[in-house]
Amino acid sequence: MFNLAFSNLYEILDMNGHGIYVWSVYALGISMIVISFLIAKKRIADIQKKIKINNASS
C-alpha cells in the first residue's frame, strides 16, 4: 500500500550519507525562524512599554 523510501530510523537520519547536511539545514532554518520570532516578540514588548510610559506621563 505504502512505498516508503526508508525502512528504519537510522536510514532516515543517515540518508545515504547526506543526512548530516540535510538535518543541519533543517536545524539552522528552524532556529532562524525561532530567533526571528523571539526578536519580534521582544520588540513588540519594548514598544508596548514605551506606549504605557508615554500614556502615563500625559
Buried (B, 14 or more C-beta within 10 A) or exposed (E): EEEEEEEEEEEBEBBEEEBEEEBEEEEEEEEEEEEEEEEEEEEEEEEEEEEEEEEEEE
